[in-house]
Amino acid sequence: MTSARPQTDDRPRSKAIAALALLALGSVTAILATLESFPSHLVAAVLLLASALLGLDGVIHRGARRVIELAAAALASAASVIVLLGSIDLVADVATIVLWGCGIWLARGAFSVGPKLSPASPPSAAVMFWNPKSGDGKALAAGLAEAARARGIKPIELRRDDDLRQLVLAEIAAGADALAAAGGDGTQAIVAAIAAEHELPFACIPAGTRNHFALDLGVDRDDLVGSLDAFVNGGEKLVDLGEVNGQVFVNNVSLGLYAEAVQREDYRGAKLRTLLDMAPEVAGPDGSGLQLEWVGGDQSGDAEDAVAILISNNRYRVGRLLSSGTRPSIDDGLLGVTVFETATPGPGDGVLRRPWREWTTPEIELAASEPVAAGIDGEATTLIPPLRFRIRHRALRVRIAGHHPGVSPSAALPDKLAELPAALWRAARAPR
């Protein structure tokens, strides 16, 4: 009697084959459309590039120069649209967009990976701290507190003057054996830090506005109530936490333009205007740049030409076409450091030099002569130098519902767009 062959999921392989076919067809239609309308598409591309360069330069200046350059950028952008409309081949261009869009969508599915969660027993005294105002009141609208009680989880509503840390410590003293946070990433960081200190399992409930931490953990951000099942049928994995001067962060710490802007009282009501007002002070010709120097790993330098610095709990995919702004993993044991610059390209850099530098390191220290404005997981604060960043490797026990992805959407994606065809080819040739 022969033993049955194990069943394998052939869907990723099929998606890879289909994605390759669609991307190839889309490339053919794009080439044909470009040849048919040459040189219109090239002219439109040059106009768009000019619009971007003029717009960026206008943002970092004030007065008449800003007005003139932003107006010129708008005109160049409008001209590129007119050129494209005048040469458009509706069938070919729409076909290209549809084929590439479907191909990229299938490519993401081709690189999906299963969750890497360890079995875990449900806690007996789980507590959820929830903010009824986070995410425009989505937790309240979804009846999250009632859903938590139905699962044996004690909900504690947060009010304006509550000391969250003291509330959490009081529940632990009363016997809580698992903690959950339903709110923004600032709330997540506070509860996660205490959970790590006491070696308790933690569940991220995506009740905030953007829920970046939930996304990279592999929590379904559209399934708010279902995320409570992390303490019912969930598995567990260990993830990293970032730390700056003893304060824990789950996502990132921003320094520079954004961090300076969020300090202002009018930022919440006029974000774009506040950022535009701040840009010349930080990045303009009369700006002093960021008065910071750093040492970390094999890197050292200063931020004289920097607009902003982002130090993150593991590396973000920055400037990528696929899943940009996500972290492939949160357990690599490394901080991600990204320095955004406005320096004029040097010899050999080229006109399209990438305007940022990035690297990873387990720790980094930044020196400054005065307190530094910072945004920690989106919350405005001021840090006293030196700024000492480190990673707490696999410090947090995270529970994730069994029916949620359990991994970042970019966990298996190739790092560069140029690597996509070869990666798809390997996936398509994988044995059944």
C-alpha positions in Angstrom: 0.0 0.0 0.0 1.5 3.3 -1.1 1.4 6.3 1.3 -0.6 9.4 0.1 1.5 12.3 -1.1 1.1 15.4 1.1 -1.2 18.0 -0.3 0.5 21.3 -1.3 -1.0 24.7 -2.0 -0.3 25.4 -5.7 -2.0 28.8 -5.7 1.2 30.9 -5.2 2.8 29.1 -8.2 -0.2 29.7 -10.3 -0.3 33.4 -9.3 3.3 33.7 -10.2 2.8 32.3 -13.7 -0.3 34.5 -14.2 1.6 37.6 -12.9 4.5 37.0 -15.3 2.1 36.7 -18.2 0.2 39.8 -17.4 3.3 41.9 -16.7 4.9 40.8 -20.0 1.7 41.6 -21.9 1.5 45.0 -20.2 5.1 45.7 -21.1 4.4 44.9 -24.8 1.4 47.2 -24.9 3.4 49.9 -23.2 6.2 49.7 -25.7 3.8 49.7 -28.7 2.0 52.7 -27.3 5.3 54.6 -26.7 6.5 53.8 -30.2 3.2 54.9 -31.7 3.2 58.2 -29.9 7.0 59.0 -29.9 8.2 61.5 -28.7 5.1 62.6 -26.8 5.5 60.2 -23.9 9.2 61.3 -23.5 8.2 64.9 -23.5 5.5 64.3 -20.9 8.1 62.5 -18.7 10.5 65.4 -19.0 7.7 67.8 -18.0 6.8 65.7 -15.0 10.4 65.6 -13.9 10.7 69.4 -14.3 7.4 69.8 -12.3 8.8 67.7 -9.4 12.1 69.5 -9.3 10.5 73.0 -9.4 7.9 71.9 -6.8 10.6 70.7 -4.4 12.7 73.8 -4.7 9.6 76.0 -4.3 8.7 74.3 -1.1 12.0 75.0 0.6 11.9 78.7 -0.3 9.7 81.6 0.7 8.2 84.7 -0.9 8.1 85.3 -4.7 10.5 82.5 -5.5 8.1 80.0 -3.9 5.1 81.4 -5.7 6.9 81.4 -9.1 8.3 77.9 -8.8 5.1 76.3 -7.5 3.2 78.0 -10.3 5.7 76.8 -12.9 5.5 73.3 -11.4 1.7 73.3 -11.7 2.0 74.5 -15.4 4.6 71.8 -16.2 2.4 69.2 -14.7 -0.7 70.4 -16.6 1.3 70.5 -19.8 2.4 66.9 -19.3 -1.3 65.9 -19.0 -2.2 67.8 -22.2 0.7 66.2 -24.1 -0.4 62.8 -22.9 -4.1 63.4 -23.7 -3.1 64.6 -27.2 -1.2 61.4 -28.0 -3.2 58.9 -26.0 -4.1 55.6 -27.5 -7.0 54.8 -25.2 -7.1 51.1 -25.8 -3.3 50.5 -25.5 -2.9 52.8 -22.4 -5.9 51.4 -20.6 -4.8 47.9 -21.4 -1.3 48.6 -20.1 -2.7 50.0 -16.8 -5.0 47.0 -16.3 -2.5 44.4 -17.2 0.2 45.9 -14.9 -2.2 46.5 -12.1 -3.5 42.9 -12.2 0.0 41.6 -12.6 1.3 43.4 -9.5 -1.8 42.3 -7.5 -1.2 38.7 -8.4 2.6 39.1 -7.7 1.8 40.0 -4.1 -0.2 36.8 -3.7 2.6 34.8 -5.3 5.0 35.8 -2.5 2.5 35.4 0.3 3.8 33.3 3.2 2.0 31.5 6.0 2.1 32.8 9.6 5.0 31.7 11.7 3.1 31.4 15.0 3.7 29.1 17.9 0.8 27.4 19.6 -0.4 29.3 22.7 -3.0 28.6 25.4 -5.7 31.2 25.9 -5.1 33.4 29.0 -7.5 33.2 31.9 -7.5 36.9 32.9 -6.9 39.0 29.8 -7.4 42.8 29.9 -8.0 45.2 27.0 -7.3 48.9 27.3 -9.3 50.8 24.7 -9.6 54.4 23.7 -13.1 55.3 22.5 -11.9 58.3 20.5 -9.1 56.7 18.5 -9.6 56.2 14.8 -12.7 58.5 14.9 -14.4 56.3 17.4 -14.2 53.0 15.5 -13.9 50.9 18.6 -17.1 52.4 20.0 -19.0 52.0 16.7 -17.9 48.4 16.5 -19.1 47.5 20.0 -15.5 46.4 20.9 -16.0 46.5 24.6 -19.1 44.2 24.4 -17.2 41.9 22.0 -14.3 41.7 24.4 -16.6 40.7 27.4 -18.2 38.0 25.2 -14.7 36.5 24.9 -13.8 36.7 28.6 -11.6 39.8 28.1 -12.0 42.6 30.6 -12.3 46.0 28.8 -11.0 49.2 30.4 -12.1 52.4 28.8 -9.4 55.2 28.7 -10.4 58.7 29.6 -8.6 62.0 29.0 -6.7 62.3 32.3 -6.0 58.6 32.9 -2.4 57.5 33.5 -2.3 54.5 31.2 0.8 53.1 32.7 -0.6 53.1 36.2 -3.9 51.6 35.0 -2.0 48.7 33.4 0.2 48.1 36.4 -2.8 48.0 38.6 -4.5 45.3 36.5 -1.3 43.2 36.5 -1.2 43.5 40.3 -4.8 42.3 40.4 -3.9 39.2 38.4 -4.1 40.1 34.7 -2.2 37.5 32.7 -2.5 39.0 29.2 -2.7 42.6 27.9 -4.3 44.1 24.8 -4.3 47.7 23.5 -7.0 49.2 21.3 -5.9 52.6 20.2 -3.2 54.5 18.3 0.4 53.3 18.1 1.3 55.6 21.0 -1.1 53.6 23.2 0.1 50.3 21.7 3.7 51.3 22.7 2.9 52.0 26.4 1.0 48.7 26.9 3.5 46.7 24.9 6.4 48.0 26.9 4.7 46.9 30.2 3.8 43.6 28.7 7.4 43.0 27.8 8.6 44.1 31.2 6.3 41.5 32.8 6.7 38.8 30.1 3.0 38.8 29.4 1.4 38.1 26.0 0.2 41.2 24.2 -2.5 41.6 21.5 -2.6 44.6 19.1 -6.2 45.6 18.4 -6.3 48.0 15.3 -8.5 50.7 16.7 -6.3 53.6 15.7 -6.3 55.7 12.5 -3.5 54.0 10.5 -2.5 51.1 12.7 1.1 50.7 11.2 2.1 48.3 14.0 -0.9 46.0 13.4 -0.1 45.9 9.6 3.5 44.8 10.0 2.6 42.3 12.7 0.1 40.7 10.3 -3.1 41.7 12.0 -6.0 42.3 9.7 -6.7 46.0 10.1 -10.2 45.6 8.7 -11.2 43.0 11.3 -11.3 45.0 14.5 -13.5 42.7 16.5 -12.0 39.6 15.0 -8.5 40.6 16.3 -9.8 39.9 19.8 -9.6 36.2 18.9 -5.8 36.5 19.5 -6.7 35.5 23.1 -9.1 32.8 22.0 -7.5 30.8 19.2 -4.4 32.8 18.5 -0.8 31.8 18.1 2.3 33.6 19.4 5.5 35.1 18.1 8.3 37.2 19.5 9.0 40.6 18.1 11.4 43.5 18.7 10.8 46.8 20.4 12.7 50.0 19.8 13.9 52.2 22.6 15.2 55.8 22.8 16.5 57.1 26.1 14.5 54.4 27.9 11.2 55.1 26.1 9.8 52.3 24.1 8.5 52.7 20.5 6.8 50.1 18.3 7.2 51.9 15.0 9.6 54.8 14.7 11.0 58.0 16.0 11.1 61.0 13.5 13.5 63.9 13.9 13.5 67.0 11.7 10.8 68.5 9.5 7.8 66.4 10.6 9.0 66.3 14.3 9.3 70.1 14.3 5.9 70.6 12.7 3.9 68.3 15.1 5.2 70.5 18.0 3.1 73.4 16.8 -0.3 73.9 18.2 -1.9 74.5 14.8 -0.5 71.3 13.2 -3.6 69.2 13.8 -5.9 71.7 12.2 -3.6 72.6 9.2 -1.0 69.9 8.6 0.0 70.8 5.1 0.2 74.6 5.8 2.3 73.9 8.9 4.7 71.6 7.0 5.1 74.2 4.2 5.8 76.9 6.8 8.5 74.7 8.4 10.2 73.5 5.3 12.3 76.6 4.6 13.4 76.7 8.2 14.8 73.2 8.1 15.7 72.6 4.4 15.9 76.1 2.9 19.1 77.9 1.9 19.1 79.8 5.1 18.2 76.8 7.2 20.8 75.3 9.5 19.8 71.6 8.8 19.6 69.3 11.7 22.3 70.0 14.3 22.9 66.3 15.0 25.8 64.0 14.8 25.6 60.2 15.0 27.6 57.2 15.8 26.2 53.7 15.4 27.6 50.4 14.1 30.1 51.2 11.3 28.3 54.5 10.5 29.1 58.0 11.7 28.3 61.4 10.3 26.2 64.6 10.8 22.8 65.8 9.6 23.8 69.2 8.2 22.1 68.4 4.8 19.3 66.4 6.3 15.6 67.3 6.2 14.5 64.5 8.5 15.8 61.3 10.2 13.7 58.3 10.8 14.9 55.6 13.2 12.6 52.6 13.2 12.0 49.4 15.0 13.4 47.3 12.2 13.9 48.4 8.6 11.1 50.0 6.5 10.8 49.6 2.8 11.4 53.2 1.7 10.7 54.3 -1.9 9.6 50.9 -3.1 6.8 50.4 -5.6 5.6 47.4 -3.8 4.4 47.8 -0.1 6.5 50.9 0.5 6.3 52.0 4.1 6.0 48.5 5.6 8.5 46.4 7.4 9.1 42.9 6.1 9.7 41.7 9.7 9.9 43.1 13.2 12.2 40.5 14.7 15.6 41.1 12.9 17.2 42.6 16.0 18.1 45.8 14.1 17.1 49.4 14.0 16.4 51.0 10.6 18.0 54.4 10.1 16.9 56.6 7.2 18.3 60.0 6.6 16.4 62.2 4.1 18.6 64.9 2.5 18.3 67.9 0.2 22.0 68.1 -0.8 22.8 69.1 -4.3 24.0 65.9 -6.2 27.8 65.6 -6.3 30.0 64.3 -9.1 28.7 60.9 -10.3 25.5 61.2 -8.4 23.3 62.1 -11.4 20.2 64.2 -11.5 18.0 61.4 -10.1 20.2 60.6 -7.1 18.1 59.0 -4.4 17.5 61.7 -1.8 18.0 59.5 1.2 20.5 57.1 2.9 19.6 54.1 4.9 21.3 51.4 6.9 20.6 49.1 9.9 22.3 48.9 13.3 21.5 47.4 16.7 22.1 50.8 18.3 22.9 54.4 17.5 23.7 57.5 19.4 22.9 61.1 18.3 24.6 64.1 19.8 23.1 67.6 19.9 23.8 70.9 21.7 20.2 71.4 22.8 16.9 69.4 23.3 15.6 67.8 20.1 12.0 67.8 18.9 10.8 64.3 18.1 7.8 62.4 17.0 7.6 59.0 18.8 5.1 56.8 17.1 3.4 60.0 15.9 3.3 61.7 19.3 5.1 65.0 19.8 7.8 65.1 22.4 11.2 66.6 23.2 14.3 64.4 23.9 17.3 65.4 25.9 20.6 64.6 24.2 22.4 62.5 23.8 19.7 60.4 22.0 20.5 56.7 22.7 18.6 54.3 20.5 18.7 50.5 20.9 16.7 47.5 19.9 15.2 45.1 22.3 15.5 41.9 20.4 12.4 39.6 20.6 11.3 41.3 23.8 7.5 41.2 23.2 5.2 38.1 23.1 2.6 39.0 20.5 -0.7 37.0 20.1 -2.4 37.1 16.7 -5.8 35.6 15.8 -5.6 32.3 13.9 -7.5 33.7 10.9 -5.3 36.7 10.5 -2.2 36.8 8.2 0.3 36.7 11.0 3.0 38.2 8.8 3.8 41.5 7.2 2.4 42.0 3.7 6.0 42.6 2.4 7.5 39.6 4.3 8.4 37.7 1.1 8.5 40.4 -1.5 11.7 41.1 -3.3 13.4 44.2 -2.0 13.8 45.9 -5.4 11.4 46.2 -8.4 14.2 45.0 -10.7 14.3 41.7 -8.8 10.5 41.1 -9.3 10.6 39.3 -12.7 13.4 36.9 -11.6 11.6 36.2 -8.3 8.4 35.5 -10.1 10.2 33.2 -12.5 11.6 31.2 -9.6 8.2 31.0 -7.9 6.6 29.9 -11.2 9.2 27.1 -11.6 8.8 25.9 -8.0 8.0 22.2 -7.8 4.4 21.3 -7.2 
